[in-house]
Amino acid sequence: MTDTHDAQQEQDQQGQHQYHPSTGEYWQIAAILAVLTAVEIGLYYAGQAGMAASVTIPGLIILTILKFVLVVLWFMHLRFDRPVLNRLFIIGLIFAGVLYGIVALITLT
Amino acid sequence: MATETAHAPQTNFNVSNEKMGMWAFLGSELLFFGAFITVYLVYVPRTADGPGPEVFDIPFTSVSTFILLMSSLAMVLALAGMQDGDLRRFRTWTLATALMGLVFLGGQLYEFTLFVQQDGLGLTTSAFSTSFYVLTSFHKVHVAVGVLMLGTLWFMSFTGRIRADGQGTNAVENVGLYWHFVDIIWIIIFTVVYLIPVDLVT
């Protein structure tokens, strides 16, 4: 009885106000991630074959950000979860960016 | 009453303590890996006349990357199985996730072996090699810890601590968050370390 109660309570905590994508959506996201990775590799070889770096580098960075965002929003459910969790993660991202900025400035100067 | 008190770990934000803790941990891990990626970018040109990033095998690493990316799909399918009360589906996809993690680790260790034995790129060869091995090895340690946690979840589903009635769902979700985090870190490492040409980074 207690076990069932515990399980129900855990389910309640887990599922509060949360929308969960269907398995079909998960497969679609995975397919998009696979395509984006293939494009990334294609861009790498295009760069090796002589395509301008002004095209390949921004392209690679944009594709990486896209993949990052897709995994975080859908697979990690951040899109459907509490805003406070968003903030916790974004604070970490900002700190990492600031750290990189400071080191880059020191290195360049 | 006692049970309810013991199982009331909700924060003021209506999120369980475990989940809040996991997200705070992942936020701090971003800074952790951010530091190592920054160090790599600073030291990548310092090869001390030894081998540089030209030794990377892009096709091989691309396959490893694809496997790790697909392990994230397996992880969400395991969690979906758990949320649907389908323990069999949960076990299958959890096992698949762990196996893909092991394949990724095996591939990376094989690649390291080639770097050391064929290319002479040791840990202390140059500042570049040290920063490369430290960054990627810390990532591998995280993958290995993830595989251990997945194995534990799989085992727990046989001992009754994870059940079809939803008992253990929080644990599965938190391990899933950790696993996806390991994946997003690799997404960044793959581009920054392997795909972007060094001369442009510097």
Interface residues (C-beta under 8 A of the other chain):
Chain A: T2 D3 T4 H5 D6 A7 Q8 Q9 E10 Q11 Q13 Q14 G15 Q16 H17 H20 T23 Y26 W27 I29 A30 L33 A34 T37 E40 I41 L43 Y44 G47 A53 I57 L60 I61 L63 T64 K67 F68 V71 V72 W74 F75 M76 D81 R82 V84 L85 L88 F89 I90 I91 G92 L93 F95 A96 G97 L99 Y100 V103 A104 T107
Chain B: T3 E4 H7 P9 Q10 F13 N14 V15 S16 K19 M20 W23 A24 L26 G27 S28 E29 L30 L31 F33 G34 A35 I37 T38 V39 L41 V42 I58 S62 T65 F66 L69 M70 S72 L73 M75 V76 L77 A80 Q83 R163 D165 G166 Q167 G168 T169 N170 E173 G176 L177 H180 F181 D183 I184 I187 I188 F190 T191 V192 L195 I196 P197 L200
